[in-house]
Amino acid sequence: MNDYVCTVRGYIYQVKLGDPDAGIKAGTAFEDIPDDWECPDCGSQKEDFEELLE
């Protein structure tokens, strides 16, 4: 499971951390996040994120 980066503000969604403020548990794959989830930094949509390749 790779992390994802917001192409607008650079926020990195880290699978190991999740997004607890939005109710996303640590270990949740980006693909499993609800489609209406937004970037915690800028409010961008999930579609504005790109996969970070290792």
RARA-V185063 format. One record per backbone hydrogen bond with DSSP energy under -1.0 kcal/mol. CO is the residue of the C=O (numbers start at 1). NH is the residue of the N-H. Records with the same first field share a line. If there is no record, write none. Layout:
CO = NH ; NH
This chain:
3 = 52
4 = 13
5 = 50
6 = 10
11 = 6
13 = 4
14 = 17 ; 18
15 = 27
19 = 22 ; 24
20 = 23
24 = 19
25 = 28
29 = 32
30 = 33
34 = 37
39 = 43
44 = 39
45 = 48
46 = 49
48 = 7
50 = 5
